[in-house]
Amino acid sequence: MTHQVREIDDSGRALWNALVESHPLGQGRVTTEARPWWKASSWSMHLIGAFRGDTLVGGAVICTKKIPLLPWWLGRIVALLPDPGDIAGSSSILLKACASLARRTRVVEIEARLPVMGIDDPDYSRFYEGISRTLVSDGYAERRPGDGTYLVRVDRNDADLLESMSAKCRRDVRKGQREGVTMVGMANARDFDLFCETHQAMKARKGLGEPSHSDYEKYRAMFEGDRVRLFSAQYQGRTCNMALLDTLGVPRYLLGAMTSAAYQKGTPPTGQLLHFEIMRRLRQEGARYYDLGGSPGPVPIRGHSNYDVWRFKHEFGGVFVRAMSSHSKLMSVVAGWVPAIARSLGRL
């Protein structure tokens, strides 16, 4: 049976979210609770489903954004969730459906920016390879390399997990365990407010700029819908460290925040134990990998502006991988120059 495609409106929210939750490439940022997340950056989110009969077996998310002062739009495919039983065929029909929507909405360029990791694992590599081939055959040109990150294999016992870490990271985990640091799940609105306040204060303390209120609020709907989850490291009743995670598909570390309590005299290291316990929790829930949330390269470079965070992630012993390269396709020869000029002027 061939696939039928159609756009999914609000009446299909539950159906769509069930697909994202069950798909190996699912992420919280493409559930329906993520609309405010995209809207905060002026993107409109469109859902396209691939059906076999009445069963939703695959889908795509294409976001559109108006180019300032001009009558054209940009399109960005941010998720491609092919039917696992027909990756190439369903990817092709979904890309064509995205192109059809783009033509109806005056989109002059579609960019496919897909967080599909090049994991050396047959369950994931078949999606990576199938989608890559389909993009090229559908006329998309490779644009730039994908973002890098560290992936830690979590489906192994504690001893093996610890052994893969650096000696320093391992010592800090064990010191936290000995001194009574614990991990706690945080689930109410006040917890999320505390995270936002702490992260904002941390950025100010490190001179990393002043984040806007919307930088945090765009995550709130996903947090309230349990699409992203918050964990903390506690020591003697005080919150010392927090981590915000997207736990669908390959669980991904999004943001972290360290409170002033972490710097108090006598407080043991808490960040290393927090992530170790997160890995253990994810293993219990059936995850195979933990994505530490982005890295500029495989080995930290001293003097880099984000060296301390880069080194912290590196010490967990994960494998450095890159997401699929971004690809783009012009939809209008006449207006094809528009996106490049708009980007050069800083308007996109």
C-alpha positions as CSV (number, residue, x, y, z in Angstrom):
1,M,0.0,0.0,0.0
2,T,1.4,3.4,-0.9
3,H,1.4,6.4,1.5
4,Q,-1.1,9.1,1.5
5,V,0.0,12.5,2.8
6,R,-2.0,15.3,4.3
7,E,-1.5,18.3,6.7
8,I,-2.5,17.7,10.3
9,D,-4.5,20.3,12.1
10,D,-5.3,20.8,15.8
11,S,-7.8,18.0,15.6
12,G,-4.9,15.6,15.0
13,R,-2.8,16.7,17.9
14,A,-3.0,13.4,19.9
15,L,-2.3,11.4,16.8
16,W,0.7,13.5,15.8
17,N,2.2,13.5,19.3
18,A,1.8,9.7,19.6
19,L,3.9,9.4,16.4
20,V,6.7,11.7,17.7
21,E,6.8,9.9,21.1
22,S,7.2,6.5,19.4
23,H,9.6,7.4,16.6
24,P,13.4,6.9,16.9
25,L,13.9,10.4,15.5
26,G,11.2,12.1,17.7
27,Q,12.0,15.2,19.7
28,G,10.0,17.4,22.1
29,R,10.6,20.4,19.9
30,V,8.4,18.9,17.1
31,T,5.4,18.0,19.3
32,T,2.4,20.3,19.2
33,E,3.4,21.8,22.6
34,A,6.5,23.2,20.8
35,R,4.5,25.7,18.7
36,P,5.3,28.6,21.2
37,W,9.0,27.6,21.0
38,W,9.0,28.1,17.2
39,K,6.7,31.2,17.4
40,A,9.2,32.9,19.7
41,S,11.6,32.9,16.7
42,S,8.9,34.0,14.3
43,W,8.5,30.6,12.7
44,S,5.1,29.0,11.9
45,M,4.9,25.3,12.4
46,H,3.2,23.0,9.8
47,L,2.7,19.3,10.4
48,I,2.5,16.8,7.5
49,G,1.5,13.2,8.1
50,A,2.1,10.1,6.0
51,F,-0.6,7.5,6.4
52,R,-1.1,3.9,5.5
53,G,-4.9,3.7,5.4
54,D,-6.0,5.3,8.6
55,T,-2.7,4.7,10.4
56,L,-0.2,7.6,10.8
57,V,3.2,6.0,10.1
58,G,5.5,9.0,9.4
59,G,5.6,12.7,9.2
60,A,7.4,15.9,8.6
61,V,7.6,19.3,10.2
62,I,8.2,22.3,8.0
63,C,8.4,25.8,9.5
64,T,7.9,29.0,7.5
65,K,9.1,32.5,8.2
66,K,8.5,35.7,6.4
67,I,11.5,37.5,5.0
68,P,11.4,41.1,6.5
69,L,10.1,43.8,4.2
70,L,9.6,41.4,1.3
71,P,6.6,39.3,0.0
72,W,8.4,36.0,0.3
73,W,9.0,33.4,2.9
74,L,11.6,30.9,3.9
75,G,10.9,27.2,4.7
76,R,12.8,25.0,7.0
77,I,12.2,21.3,7.4
78,V,13.1,20.6,11.1
79,A,11.9,17.0,11.4
80,L,11.5,14.1,9.0
81,L,10.1,11.0,10.6
82,P,10.0,8.4,7.9
83,D,7.9,5.2,8.0
84,P,10.4,2.7,9.5
85,G,9.1,0.1,7.0
86,D,9.8,2.3,4.0
87,I,12.3,5.0,4.8
88,A,13.2,6.0,1.2
89,G,9.7,5.9,-0.1
90,S,8.1,7.8,2.7
91,S,10.9,10.3,2.9
92,S,10.5,11.1,-0.7
93,I,6.7,11.6,-0.5
94,L,7.1,13.7,2.6
95,L,9.7,16.0,1.0
96,K,7.3,16.4,-2.0
97,A,4.5,17.4,0.3
98,C,6.7,20.0,2.0
99,A,7.6,21.4,-1.4
100,S,3.9,21.6,-2.3
101,L,3.1,23.5,0.9
102,A,6.1,25.8,0.2
103,R,4.8,26.7,-3.3
104,R,1.4,27.5,-1.8
105,T,2.9,29.9,0.8
106,R,5.4,31.8,-1.4
107,V,8.4,30.1,0.1
108,V,11.5,30.8,-2.1
109,E,13.9,28.4,-0.4
110,I,13.5,25.3,1.7
111,E,16.3,24.3,4.1
112,A,16.4,20.8,5.6
113,R,18.1,21.1,8.9
114,L,17.5,17.7,10.5
115,P,19.0,16.6,13.9
116,V,19.6,13.1,12.6
117,M,22.9,11.9,14.1
118,G,25.5,9.9,12.3
119,I,25.5,7.1,14.9
120,D,27.3,3.9,14.1
121,D,24.3,1.8,15.0
122,P,22.1,0.0,12.4
123,D,18.9,1.2,14.1
124,Y,19.8,4.8,13.5
125,S,22.2,4.7,10.5
126,R,19.5,3.3,8.3
127,F,17.5,6.5,8.8
128,Y,20.6,8.7,8.3
129,E,21.6,7.0,5.1
130,G,18.0,6.7,3.7
131,I,17.2,10.4,4.4
132,S,20.5,11.6,3.0
133,R,20.1,9.8,-0.3
134,T,16.5,10.9,-0.6
135,L,17.4,14.6,-0.1
136,V,20.0,14.4,-2.9
137,S,17.7,12.6,-5.3
138,D,15.0,15.1,-4.6
139,G,17.2,18.0,-5.7
140,Y,18.5,19.3,-2.4
141,A,22.1,20.6,-2.3
142,E,24.4,20.1,0.7
143,R,24.9,23.4,2.4
144,R,27.1,23.1,5.5
145,P,28.2,20.4,8.0
146,G,25.8,19.5,10.8
147,D,26.3,20.4,14.4
148,G,28.6,18.2,16.5
149,T,27.9,16.6,19.9
150,Y,29.0,13.8,22.2
151,L,26.8,10.7,22.5
152,V,27.2,8.5,25.6
153,R,26.1,4.9,25.4
154,V,24.0,4.4,28.5
155,D,22.6,0.9,28.0
156,R,25.5,-0.7,30.0
157,N,26.1,-1.3,33.7
158,D,27.3,1.4,36.1
159,A,30.9,0.0,36.2
160,D,31.3,0.2,32.4
161,L,29.7,3.6,32.3
162,L,32.1,5.0,34.9
163,E,35.1,3.3,33.3
164,S,34.4,5.2,30.0
165,M,34.7,8.6,31.8
166,S,37.9,10.5,32.5
167,A,39.6,9.8,35.8
168,K,38.6,13.3,37.1
169,C,35.0,12.8,36.1
170,R,34.9,9.4,37.7
171,R,36.4,10.8,41.0
172,D,33.9,13.6,41.1
173,V,30.9,11.2,40.6
174,R,32.2,9.0,43.4
175,K,32.9,11.9,45.7
176,G,29.3,13.2,45.1
177,Q,28.0,9.7,45.9
178,R,30.0,9.4,49.1
179,E,29.0,12.8,50.4
180,G,25.3,12.4,49.7
181,V,24.6,14.3,46.6
182,T,21.3,13.1,45.1
183,M,19.4,13.6,41.8
184,V,15.8,14.8,42.0
185,G,13.2,15.2,39.3
186,M,11.6,18.7,39.2
187,A,8.1,18.9,37.8
188,N,6.1,21.9,39.0
189,A,5.9,25.5,37.7
190,R,7.9,26.9,40.6
191,D,10.8,24.5,39.8
192,F,10.8,25.7,36.2
193,D,10.8,29.4,37.4
194,L,13.8,28.6,39.6
195,F,15.6,27.1,36.7
196,C,15.0,30.2,34.6
197,E,16.1,32.5,37.3
198,T,19.2,30.5,38.0
199,H,20.2,30.2,34.4
200,Q,19.7,33.9,33.8
201,A,21.9,34.7,36.9
202,M,24.6,32.3,35.8
203,K,24.8,33.8,32.3
204,A,25.1,37.3,33.9
205,R,27.8,36.1,36.3
206,K,29.8,34.6,33.4
207,G,29.3,37.7,31.2
208,L,27.5,35.6,28.5
209,G,24.9,38.3,27.7
210,E,21.4,39.1,29.0
211,P,18.9,36.5,27.9
212,S,15.4,37.7,27.2
213,H,12.3,36.4,29.0
214,S,11.2,34.7,25.8
215,D,14.4,32.6,25.7
216,Y,12.9,30.7,28.7
217,E,9.2,31.0,28.1
218,K,9.5,29.2,24.8
219,Y,10.3,26.0,26.8
220,R,7.5,26.4,29.3
221,A,4.7,24.8,27.2
222,M,7.0,21.8,26.5
223,F,7.9,21.5,30.2
224,E,4.2,21.6,31.2
225,G,3.4,19.0,28.5
226,D,6.3,16.7,29.8
227,R,8.1,17.0,26.5
228,V,11.2,18.4,28.3
229,R,12.1,17.4,31.8
230,L,14.1,19.1,34.6
231,F,16.5,17.3,37.0
232,S,18.5,18.7,39.8
233,A,21.4,17.8,42.0
234,Q,20.7,18.3,45.7
235,Y,23.2,18.6,48.6
236,Q,22.0,19.0,52.2
237,G,18.6,20.2,51.0
238,R,20.0,22.8,48.6
239,T,19.6,22.8,44.8
240,C,23.1,23.0,43.4
241,N,22.8,22.1,39.7
242,M,20.0,21.7,37.2
243,A,19.6,20.2,33.8
244,L,16.8,20.6,31.2
245,L,16.4,17.6,28.9
246,D,14.5,16.7,25.8
247,T,13.8,13.1,26.5
248,L,12.1,11.9,23.3
249,G,14.0,9.9,20.7
250,V,17.7,10.2,21.6
251,P,17.5,12.1,24.9
252,R,19.3,15.5,24.6
253,Y,20.7,17.8,27.2
254,L,19.3,21.3,26.4
255,L,20.4,23.7,29.1
256,G,22.1,23.6,32.5
257,A,22.2,26.0,35.4
258,M,24.4,26.1,38.5
259,T,23.2,27.9,41.6
260,S,25.2,29.8,44.2
261,A,24.9,26.8,46.5
262,A,27.3,24.9,44.3
263,Y,30.1,27.3,45.1
264,Q,29.6,27.2,48.9
265,K,32.6,26.0,50.9
266,G,32.4,22.2,51.6
267,T,30.0,21.5,48.7
268,P,31.3,18.5,46.7
269,P,31.1,18.4,42.9
270,T,27.5,18.0,41.8
271,G,27.4,18.4,38.0
272,Q,29.1,15.1,37.2
273,L,26.9,13.1,39.5
274,L,23.8,14.8,38.1
275,H,24.6,13.7,34.6
276,F,25.6,10.2,35.7
277,E,22.3,9.8,37.5
278,I,20.4,11.1,34.5
279,M,22.2,8.5,32.4
280,R,21.1,5.8,34.8
281,R,17.5,7.0,34.8
282,L,17.5,7.1,31.0
283,R,18.8,3.5,30.9
284,Q,16.0,2.4,33.2
285,E,13.5,4.0,30.7
286,G,15.0,2.1,27.8
287,A,17.2,4.8,26.2
288,R,20.4,3.6,24.4
289,Y,22.2,7.0,24.1
290,Y,22.5,10.3,25.9
291,D,23.2,13.4,23.8
292,L,25.3,15.9,25.8
293,G,23.9,18.8,23.9
294,G,26.4,20.1,21.4
295,S,30.2,20.4,21.0
296,P,32.4,22.4,18.7
297,G,34.6,19.4,18.0
298,P,36.0,16.1,19.3
299,V,38.7,17.5,21.6
300,P,38.5,20.6,23.7
301,I,40.8,23.5,22.7
302,R,42.2,25.5,25.5
303,G,41.4,29.2,25.0
304,H,38.1,28.5,23.3
305,S,35.4,30.8,24.6
306,N,33.4,27.9,25.8
307,Y,36.3,25.7,26.9
308,D,35.1,24.9,30.4
309,V,31.7,23.5,29.2
310,W,33.3,21.7,26.3
311,R,35.8,20.0,28.6
312,F,33.1,19.1,31.1
313,K,31.1,17.3,28.4
314,H,34.2,15.7,26.9
315,E,35.1,14.1,30.3
316,F,32.0,11.8,30.2
317,G,33.7,9.8,27.5
318,G,31.1,10.0,24.8
319,V,31.7,9.5,21.1
320,F,31.8,12.7,19.0
321,V,29.3,12.6,16.1
322,R,27.8,15.1,13.7
323,A,24.2,15.6,12.7
324,M,23.3,15.3,9.1
325,S,24.6,18.2,6.9
326,S,22.0,20.9,6.2
327,H,20.6,20.9,2.7
328,S,18.7,23.5,0.7
329,K,16.5,23.7,-2.4
330,L,15.5,26.8,-4.3
331,M,11.8,27.0,-5.1
332,S,12.0,30.1,-7.2
333,V,14.6,30.9,-9.8
334,V,13.5,34.5,-9.9
335,A,13.6,35.1,-6.2
336,G,16.5,32.7,-5.4
337,W,18.8,35.6,-4.6
338,V,16.6,36.8,-1.8
339,P,17.6,34.5,1.1
340,A,21.4,35.0,0.5
341,I,21.0,38.8,0.5
342,A,18.7,38.8,3.6
343,R,21.3,36.6,5.5
344,S,24.2,38.9,4.5
345,L,22.2,41.9,5.8
346,G,21.5,40.1,9.1
347,R,17.8,40.0,8.5
348,L,17.4,36.2,8.9
